[in-house]
Amino acid sequence: MQPLPPPRIPANELRPGRHWYVTAAAIAVALTVLGVAFGVYRFASLTDTVDTDHQFANGDTVTLRLGPGAERAIWAKYPGRSPGPRCDITGPGGPRLTDPGTDVFLTGDEAWHVVQVIDVSQAGDYTVTCSSQALSRYALGGTGVLATFAGGLVLVIALPALGIGICAVIVLVTAVRRSRHRKRLLAALLASGAGHPAPAGPGPQERDSQPA
């Protein structure tokens, strides 16, 4: 006599419900889309960081209006890192040109390097002149290109990874808890005798053939 199969537990009776699988997938998709969207937005903002449409050459004088806290920098495109360009600024309040650190702006096959950051203490018109021993070109722009790029890259990678990680945890926890719930229900059914039908008694012919 073959052993009877275990009783079947309907999937909709197990807890947690299967809707948690859908929730996990939705979280992964949402964070992935959010990460890509934020990353694309930050990368797109880099295209206007340096005003390469208005370039000037060695010895040219450029006038610009600035106020305190304006994040403006002088960028240069030149052959070789040394000798580097040098710039001067004149205007009200004793403006200064400070060390910008390292920053790079790429456009097509061109690489622009930040030369100096403009620091002013009051609003007004300022003139900038740059020169170098090479055929350099200059442009004005913002700062923090590498930081913005790195931040966008982190968002593109980190948010989808976070979403996938959360999804995997929810799916694993849900699967384990449903499996445990199924085992508890099976044990309860088998203990109550409701899991299998009672064995059938002898048929009429078998009862007639038995000795009195």
MIDOSE-1310 file (N, C-alpha, C; in nm, 2 decimals, decimal comma, always signed):
residues 212
mqpl	+0,08/-0,12/+0,00/+0,00/+0,00/+0,00/+0,09/+0,13/+0,00; +0,07/+0,21/-0,10/+0,15/+0,33/-0,11/+0,11/+0,43/-0,01; +0,21/+0,51/+0,05/+0,17/+0,61/+0,15/+0,09/+0,72/+0,08; +0,00/+0,78/+0,15/-0,08/+0,89/+0,10/+0,00/+1,01/+0,10
pppr	-0,01/+1,09/-0,01/+0,06/+1,22/-0,02/+0,01/+1,32/+0,09; +0,10/+1,41/+0,13/+0,06/+1,50/+0,24/-0,06/+1,59/+0,19; -0,14/+1,64/+0,27/-0,25/+1,72/+0,23/-0,20/+1,85/+0,17; -0,28/+1,90/+0,07/-0,24/+2,02/+0,00/-0,29/+2,15/+0,08
ipan	-0,20/+2,24/+0,10/-0,24/+2,37/+0,16/-0,26/+2,47/+0,05; -0,37/+2,53/+0,04/-0,39/+2,64/-0,06/-0,29/+2,76/-0,04; -0,23/+2,81/-0,15/-0,13/+2,91/-0,14/-0,19/+3,04/-0,07; -0,31/+3,07/-0,09/-0,37/+3,19/-0,04/-0,40/+3,18/+0,11
elrp	-0,38/+3,06/+0,17/-0,39/+3,05/+0,31/-0,26/+3,08/+0,39; -0,15/+3,08/+0,31/-0,02/+3,09/+0,38/+0,00/+3,24/+0,41; +0,08/+3,26/+0,52/+0,11/+3,40/+0,56/+0,26/+3,41/+0,58; +0,32/+3,52/+0,54/+0,27/+3,64/+0,48/+0,21/+3,62/+0,34
grhw	+0,12/+3,71/+0,30/+0,06/+3,69/+0,17/+0,16/+3,71/+0,05; +0,12/+3,66/-0,07/+0,21/+3,67/-0,18/+0,22/+3,81/-0,23; +0,14/+3,90/-0,19/+0,15/+4,04/-0,23/+0,28/+4,10/-0,19; +0,35/+4,04/-0,09/+0,48/+4,09/-0,05/+0,59/+4,08/-0,16
yvta	+0,57/+3,97/-0,25/+0,66/+3,96/-0,36/+0,64/+4,07/-0,46; +0,52/+4,11/-0,48/+0,49/+4,23/-0,57/+0,55/+4,35/-0,51; +0,53/+4,37/-0,38/+0,58/+4,49/-0,31/+0,74/+4,49/-0,33; +0,80/+4,38/-0,31/+0,95/+4,38/-0,32/+0,99/+4,42/-0,46
aaia	+0,92/+4,36/-0,56/+0,96/+4,40/-0,70/+0,93/+4,55/-0,73; +0,82/+4,60/-0,68/+0,79/+4,74/-0,70/+0,90/+4,83/-0,63; +0,95/+4,80/-0,51/+1,05/+4,87/-0,45/+1,18/+4,87/-0,54; +1,22/+4,76/-0,59/+1,34/+4,75/-0,67/+1,33/+4,83/-0,79
valt	+1,21/+4,82/-0,86/+1,19/+4,90/-0,98/+1,19/+5,05/-0,95; +1,12/+5,09/-0,85/+1,11/+5,23/-0,81/+1,25/+5,29/-0,78; +1,33/+5,23/-0,70/+1,46/+5,28/-0,67/+1,55/+5,28/-0,79; +1,54/+5,18/-0,87/+1,62/+5,18/-0,99/+1,59/+5,30/-1,08
vlgv	+1,46/+5,32/-1,11/+1,42/+5,43/-1,19/+1,46/+5,56/-1,13; +1,44/+5,57/-0,99/+1,48/+5,70/-0,92/+1,63/+5,72/-0,94; +1,71/+5,62/-0,92/+1,86/+5,64/-0,93/+1,90/+5,68/-1,07; +1,84/+5,62/-1,17/+1,88/+5,65/-1,31/+1,83/+5,80/-1,34
afgv	+1,71/+5,83/-1,29/+1,66/+5,97/-1,32/+1,75/+6,07/-1,25; +1,78/+6,05/-1,12/+1,87/+6,15/-1,05/+2,01/+6,16/-1,12; +2,06/+6,04/-1,16/+2,19/+6,04/-1,22/+2,19/+6,11/-1,36; +2,09/+6,09/-1,44/+2,08/+6,16/-1,56/+2,06/+6,31/-1,54
yrfa	+1,98/+6,35/-1,44/+1,97/+6,49/-1,41/+2,10/+6,56/-1,38; +2,18/+6,49/-1,29/+2,30/+6,55/-1,25/+2,40/+6,55/-1,37; +2,41/+6,44/-1,45/+2,50/+6,44/-1,56/+2,46/+6,55/-1,66; +2,33/+6,57/-1,68/+2,28/+6,68/-1,77/+2,32/+6,81/-1,73
sltd	+2,32/+6,83/-1,59/+2,36/+6,97/-1,54/+2,50/+7,00/-1,56; +2,58/+6,90/-1,59/+2,72/+6,93/-1,62/+2,75/+6,99/-1,75; +2,66/+6,98/-1,85/+2,68/+7,03/-1,98/+2,69/+7,18/-1,98; +2,63/+7,25/-1,89/+2,64/+7,39/-1,88/+2,73/+7,45/-1,78
tvdt	+2,82/+7,36/-1,72/+2,91/+7,41/-1,62/+3,01/+7,51/-1,67; +3,06/+7,48/-1,78/+3,16/+7,57/-1,84/+3,10/+7,63/-1,97; +3,11/+7,77/-1,98/+3,05/+7,84/-2,10/+3,16/+7,84/-2,21; +3,17/+7,72/-2,27/+3,27/+7,71/-2,38/+3,22/+7,78/-2,51
dhqf	+3,10/+7,83/-2,51/+3,05/+7,90/-2,63/+3,11/+8,04/-2,63; +3,16/+8,09/-2,52/+3,22/+8,23/-2,51/+3,36/+8,21/-2,46; +3,45/+8,17/-2,55/+3,59/+8,15/-2,52/+3,67/+8,28/-2,54; +3,78/+8,30/-2,47/+3,87/+8,41/-2,50/+4,01/+8,36/-2,49
angd	+4,10/+8,43/-2,55/+4,24/+8,39/-2,57/+4,34/+8,46/-2,48; +4,46/+8,43/-2,49/+4,57/+8,49/-2,41/+4,56/+8,65/-2,44; +4,56/+8,72/-2,33/+4,57/+8,87/-2,33/+4,43/+8,93/-2,35; +4,33/+8,86/-2,38/+4,19/+8,92/-2,39/+4,14/+8,95/-2,25
tvtl	+4,07/+9,06/-2,25/+4,00/+9,11/-2,12/+3,86/+9,08/-2,13; +3,81/+9,01/-2,02/+3,66/+8,98/-2,01/+3,61/+9,05/-1,89; +3,49/+9,11/-1,91/+3,42/+9,18/-1,80/+3,30/+9,09/-1,76; +3,28/+9,08/-1,63/+3,16/+9,00/-1,58/+3,12/+9,06/-1,45
rlgp	+2,99/+9,05/-1,43/+2,93/+9,10/-1,30/+2,91/+8,99/-1,20; +2,96/+9,01/-1,08/+2,96/+8,91/-0,98/+2,92/+8,97/-0,85; +2,87/+8,88/-0,76/+2,83/+8,92/-0,62/+2,90/+8,83/-0,52; +2,90/+8,86/-0,40/+2,95/+8,77/-0,29/+2,89/+8,63/-0,30
gaer	+2,97/+8,53/-0,29/+2,91/+8,39/-0,29/+2,90/+8,33/-0,43; +2,93/+8,41/-0,53/+2,91/+8,36/-0,67/+3,02/+8,25/-0,69; +2,98/+8,13/-0,73/+3,07/+8,02/-0,75/+3,12/+8,03/-0,90; +3,21/+8,11/-0,93/+3,26/+8,13/-1,07/+3,41/+8,09/-1,07
aiwa	+3,45/+8,02/-1,18/+3,59/+7,98/-1,19/+3,63/+8,01/-1,33; +3,76/+8,02/-1,35/+3,83/+8,03/-1,48/+3,88/+7,90/-1,53; +3,83/+7,86/-1,64/+3,87/+7,73/-1,70/+3,96/+7,75/-1,82; +4,05/+7,66/-1,85/+4,14/+7,67/-1,96/+4,16/+7,54/-2,04
kypg	+4,17/+7,55/-2,17/+4,21/+7,44/-2,25/+4,34/+7,48/-2,32; +4,44/+7,39/-2,28/+4,58/+7,43/-2,33/+4,66/+7,30/-2,35; +4,76/+7,30/-2,43/+4,84/+7,18/-2,46/+4,94/+7,16/-2,35; +4,92/+7,06/-2,26/+5,02/+7,04/-2,16/+4,98/+7,10/-2,03
rspg	+5,02/+7,05/-1,91/+4,99/+7,10/-1,78/+5,09/+7,20/-1,74; +5,21/+7,21/-1,80/+5,31/+7,30/-1,75/+5,38/+7,36/-1,87; +5,40/+7,49/-1,87/+5,36/+7,59/-1,77/+5,21/+7,62/-1,79; +5,15/+7,63/-1,67/+5,00/+7,66/-1,68/+4,97/+7,80/-1,69
prcd	+4,85/+7,83/-1,73/+4,80/+7,97/-1,75/+4,80/+8,04/-1,62; +4,81/+8,17/-1,62/+4,80/+8,26/-1,51/+4,70/+8,37/-1,54; +4,62/+8,40/-1,44/+4,51/+8,50/-1,46/+4,52/+8,61/-1,36; +4,46/+8,73/-1,39/+4,45/+8,84/-1,30/+4,31/+8,89/-1,31
itgp	+4,27/+8,95/-1,19/+4,13/+9,00/-1,18/+4,14/+9,14/-1,12; +4,06/+9,23/-1,17/+4,05/+9,36/-1,11/+3,90/+9,40/-1,09; +3,88/+9,48/-0,99/+3,74/+9,52/-0,96/+3,73/+9,58/-0,82; +3,61/+9,61/-0,78/+3,58/+9,67/-0,64/+3,61/+9,57/-0,53
ggpr	+3,65/+9,62/-0,42/+3,66/+9,53/-0,30/+3,78/+9,44/-0,29; +3,88/+9,45/-0,38/+4,00/+9,37/-0,37/+3,97/+9,22/-0,40; +3,92/+9,19/-0,52/+3,89/+9,05/-0,56/+4,01/+8,96/-0,56; +3,99/+8,83/-0,53/+4,11/+8,74/-0,53/+4,08/+8,62/-0,62
ltdp	+4,19/+8,56/-0,67/+4,18/+8,43/-0,74/+4,25/+8,33/-0,65; +4,17/+8,22/-0,62/+4,22/+8,12/-0,52/+4,24/+7,99/-0,59; +4,31/+7,90/-0,52/+4,35/+7,77/-0,57/+4,22/+7,69/-0,59; +4,19/+7,63/-0,70/+4,07/+7,56/-0,72/+4,08/+7,41/-0,69
gtdv	+4,20/+7,36/-0,67/+4,22/+7,22/-0,65/+4,21/+7,15/-0,79; +4,17/+7,03/-0,80/+4,17/+6,95/-0,92/+4,02/+6,94/-0,97; +4,00/+6,98/-1,10/+3,87/+6,96/-1,16/+3,88/+6,96/-1,31; +3,80/+6,88/-1,37/+3,81/+6,86/-1,52/+3,68/+6,86/-1,58
fltg	+3,66/+6,92/-1,69/+3,54/+6,93/-1,77/+3,57/+6,88/-1,91; +3,49/+6,78/-1,95/+3,51/+6,71/-2,08/+3,40/+6,75/-2,17; +3,43/+6,79/-2,29/+3,33/+6,82/-2,39/+3,38/+6,77/-2,52; +3,31/+6,66/-2,58/+3,36/+6,61/-2,70/+3,50/+6,55/-2,68
deaw	+3,60/+6,59/-2,76/+3,73/+6,54/-2,75/+3,82/+6,65/-2,68; +3,76/+6,74/-2,61/+3,83/+6,85/-2,54/+3,83/+6,83/-2,39; +3,94/+6,86/-2,33/+3,95/+6,86/-2,18/+3,98/+7,00/-2,13; +3,90/+7,05/-2,05/+3,91/+7,18/-1,98/+3,95/+7,16/-1,84
hvvq	+4,05/+7,24/-1,79/+4,10/+7,23/-1,65/+4,07/+7,36/-1,58; +4,03/+7,35/-1,46/+4,00/+7,47/-1,38/+4,13/+7,54/-1,35; +4,14/+7,67/-1,37/+4,27/+7,74/-1,34/+4,26/+7,81/-1,20; +4,16/+7,89/-1,18/+4,15/+7,95/-1,05/+4,00/+7,99/-1,02
vidv	+3,97/+8,00/-0,90/+3,83/+8,03/-0,86/+3,83/+8,18/-0,82; +3,72/+8,25/-0,86/+3,71/+8,39/-0,83/+3,64/+8,41/-0,70; +3,70/+8,49/-0,62/+3,64/+8,52/-0,48/+3,63/+8,67/-0,47; +3,50/+8,72/-0,46/+3,48/+8,87/-0,45/+3,40/+8,89/-0,32
sqag	+3,41/+9,01/-0,27/+3,35/+9,05/-0,14/+3,23/+9,14/-0,16; +3,21/+9,20/-0,28/+3,10/+9,28/-0,30/+3,06/+9,28/-0,45; +2,93/+9,31/-0,47/+2,88/+9,31/-0,61/+2,94/+9,41/-0,69; +2,96/+9,38/-0,82/+3,02/+9,48/-0,91/+3,07/+9,42/-1,04
dytv	+3,13/+9,50/-1,13/+3,18/+9,45/-1,25/+3,33/+9,42/-1,23; +3,37/+9,31/-1,28/+3,51/+9,27/-1,27/+3,57/+9,23/-1,40; +3,70/+9,26/-1,42/+3,77/+9,22/-1,55/+3,87/+9,11/-1,52; +3,88/+9,02/-1,61/+3,97/+8,91/-1,60/+4,05/+8,90/-1,72
tcss	+4,18/+8,88/-1,70/+4,28/+8,86/-1,81/+4,37/+8,74/-1,78; +4,39/+8,66/-1,88/+4,47/+8,54/-1,86/+4,58/+8,53/-1,97; +4,69/+8,46/-1,94/+4,80/+8,44/-2,03/+4,87/+8,31/-2,00; +4,94/+8,26/-2,10/+5,02/+8,14/-2,08/+5,12/+8,14/-2,19
qals	+5,22/+8,05/-2,18/+5,32/+8,03/-2,29/+5,28/+7,94/-2,40; +5,15/+7,90/-2,39/+5,10/+7,81/-2,50/+4,97/+7,87/-2,56; +4,93/+7,82/-2,67/+4,81/+7,87/-2,73/+4,68/+7,82/-2,66; +4,66/+7,89/-2,55/+4,55/+7,84/-2,46/+4,42/+7,92/-2,50
ryal	+4,31/+7,85/-2,46/+4,18/+7,91/-2,47/+4,12/+7,91/-2,33; +4,03/+8,01/-2,30/+3,97/+8,02/-2,16/+3,82/+8,04/-2,17; +3,76/+8,00/-2,06/+3,61/+8,02/-2,05/+3,58/+8,03/-1,90; +3,47/+8,09/-1,88/+3,42/+8,11/-1,74/+3,32/+8,00/-1,71
ggtg	+3,31/+7,95/-1,59/+3,21/+7,85/-1,55/+3,20/+7,83/-1,41; +3,13/+7,72/-1,37/+3,11/+7,69/-1,23/+3,22/+7,61/-1,17; +3,19/+7,55/-1,06/+3,29/+7,46/-0,99/+3,23/+7,33/-0,96; +3,31/+7,24/-0,91/+3,26/+7,11/-0,86/+3,22/+7,01/-0,97
vlat	+3,28/+7,01/-1,08/+3,24/+6,92/-1,19/+3,26/+6,77/-1,15; +3,38/+6,74/-1,10/+3,41/+6,61/-1,06/+3,32/+6,56/-0,94; +3,29/+6,65/-0,85/+3,20/+6,62/-0,74/+3,06/+6,59/-0,79; +3,01/+6,67/-0,88/+2,88/+6,65/-0,94/+2,87/+6,52/-1,01
fagg	+2,98/+6,49/-1,09/+2,98/+6,36/-1,17/+2,99/+6,24/-1,07; +3,07/+6,25/-0,97/+3,08/+6,14/-0,88/+2,95/+6,12/-0,80; +2,88/+6,23/-0,77/+2,75/+6,22/-0,70/+2,65/+6,15/-0,79; +2,65/+6,19/-0,92/+2,55/+6,13/-1,01/+2,58/+5,98/-1,03
lvlv	+2,71/+5,95/-1,04/+2,75/+5,81/-1,05/+2,71/+5,72/-0,93; +2,73/+5,78/-0,81/+2,69/+5,71/-0,69/+2,54/+5,69/-0,69; +2,46/+5,78/-0,73/+2,31/+5,77/-0,73/+2,27/+5,66/-0,83; +2,34/+5,66/-0,95/+2,30/+5,56/-1,05/+2,33/+5,42/-1,00
ialp	+2,44/+5,40/-0,92/+2,48/+5,27/-0,87/+2,41/+5,23/-0,74; +2,41/+5,33/-0,65/+2,37/+5,30/-0,51/+2,22/+5,27/-0,50; +2,13/+5,36/-0,56/+1,99/+5,34/-0,55/+1,94/+5,21/-0,61; +1,98/+5,18/-0,73/+1,93/+5,04/-0,78/+1,99/+4,93/-0,69
algi	+2,11/+4,94/-0,65/+2,16/+4,83/-0,56/+2,08/+4,82/-0,43; +2,05/+4,94/-0,37/+1,97/+4,94/-0,25/+1,83/+4,87/-0,28; +1,77/+4,91/-0,39/+1,64/+4,85/-0,43/+1,64/+4,70/-0,45; +1,75/+4,65/-0,51/+1,76/+4,51/-0,54/+1,79/+4,44/-0,40
gica	+1,87/+4,50/-0,32/+1,90/+4,44/-0,19/+1,77/+4,43/-0,10; +1,69/+4,54/-0,10/+1,57/+4,54/-0,02/+1,47/+4,43/-0,08; +1,46/+4,43/-0,21/+1,38/+4,33/-0,28/+1,42/+4,18/-0,24; +1,55/+4,16/-0,24/+1,60/+4,02/-0,21/+1,57/+3,99/-0,06
vivl	+1,58/+4,08/+0,03/+1,55/+4,06/+0,17/+1,40/+4,03/+0,19; +1,32/+4,11/+0,13/+1,17/+4,09/+0,15/+1,13/+3,95/+0,09; +1,18/+3,92/-0,03/+1,15/+3,79/-0,09/+1,20/+3,67/-0,01; +1,32/+3,68/+0,05/+1,37/+3,57/+0,13/+1,29/+3,56/+0,26
vtav	+1,27/+3,67/+0,33/+1,19/+3,66/+0,45/+1,05/+3,61/+0,43; +0,99/+3,66/+0,32/+0,85/+3,61/+0,29/+0,85/+3,46/+0,26; +0,95/+3,41/+0,18/+0,95/+3,27/+0,14/+0,97/+3,18/+0,27; +1,06/+3,23/+0,35/+1,09/+3,15/+0,47/+0,97/+3,14/+0,57
rrsr	+0,91/+3,25/+0,59/+0,79/+3,26/+0,68/+0,67/+3,18/+0,62; +0,65/+3,19/+0,49/+0,55/+3,11/+0,43/+0,57/+2,96/+0,44; +0,70/+2,92/+0,42/+0,74/+2,78/+0,44/+0,71/+2,73/+0,58; +0,75/+2,81/+0,68/+0,72/+2,77/+0,82/+0,57/+2,77/+0,85
hrkr	+0,50/+2,86/+0,79/+0,35/+2,86/+0,81/+0,29/+2,73/+0,75; +0,34/+2,70/+0,64/+0,29/+2,57/+0,57/+0,32/+2,45/+0,66; +0,43/+2,44/+0,71/+0,47/+2,33/+0,80/+0,38/+2,32/+0,92; +0,35/+2,44/+0,98/+0,26/+2,44/+1,10/+0,12/+2,40/+1,06
llaa	+0,07/+2,44/+0,95/-0,06/+2,40/+0,90/-0,07/+2,25/+0,88; +0,03/+2,20/+0,81/+0,04/+2,06/+0,79/+0,04/+1,98/+0,91; +0,12/+2,02/+1,01/+0,13/+1,95/+1,14/-0,01/+1,95/+1,21; -0,08/+2,07/+1,20/-0,21/+2,08/+1,27/-0,31/+1,99/+1,20
llas	-0,31/+1,98/+1,07/-0,40/+1,89/+1,00/-0,38/+1,75/+1,03; -0,25/+1,71/+1,02/-0,22/+1,57/+1,05/-0,25/+1,53/+1,19; -0,23/+1,62/+1,29/-0,26/+1,59/+1,43/-0,41/+1,58/+1,45; -0,49/+1,65/+1,37/-0,63/+1,64/+1,39/-0,69/+1,53/+1,31
gagh	-0,62/+1,46/+1,23/-0,67/+1,36/+1,14/-0,75/+1,41/+1,02; -0,75/+1,54/+1,00/-0,82/+1,59/+0,89/-0,74/+1,59/+0,76; -0,62/+1,56/+0,77/-0,53/+1,56/+0,66/-0,55/+1,45/+0,56; -0,60/+1,33/+0,61/-0,62/+1,22/+0,52/-0,76/+1,16/+0,55
papa	-0,83/+1,10/+0,45/-0,96/+1,04/+0,48/-0,94/+0,91/+0,56; -1,04/+0,88/+0,63/-1,03/+0,75/+0,71/-1,02/+0,63/+0,62; -0,95/+0,53/+0,66/-0,94/+0,41/+0,58/-1,08/+0,34/+0,56; -1,11/+0,30/+0,44/-1,24/+0,24/+0,41/-1,25/+0,10/+0,48
gpgp	-1,38/+0,07/+0,53/-1,40/-0,06/+0,59/-1,42/-0,17/+0,48; -1,43/-0,29/+0,52/-1,45/-0,40/+0,43/-1,58/-0,39/+0,35; -1,58/-0,42/+0,22/-1,69/-0,41/+0,14/-1,79/-0,52/+0,17; -1,91/-0,52/+0,10/-2,02/-0,63/+0,13/-1,97/-0,77/+0,11
qerd	-1,90/-0,79/-0,01/-1,85/-0,92/-0,03/-1,75/-0,97/+0,07; -1,66/-0,88/+0,11/-1,57/-0,92/+0,21/-1,63/-0,96/+0,34; -1,74/-0,88/+0,38/-1,81/-0,92/+0,51/-1,88/-1,05/+0,49; -1,94/-1,08/+0,38/-2,01/-1,21/+0,36/-1,91/-1,32/+0,36
sqpa	-1,79/-1,30/+0,32/-1,69/-1,41/+0,31/-1,63/-1,44/+0,44; -1,64/-1,35/+0,54/-1,58/-1,37/+0,67/-1,66/-1,47/+0,75; -1,59/-1,55/+0,83/-1,66/-1,65/+0,91/-1,74/-1,59/+1,02; -1,85/-1,65/+1,06/-1,94/-1,59/+1,16/-1,87/-1,61/+1,29
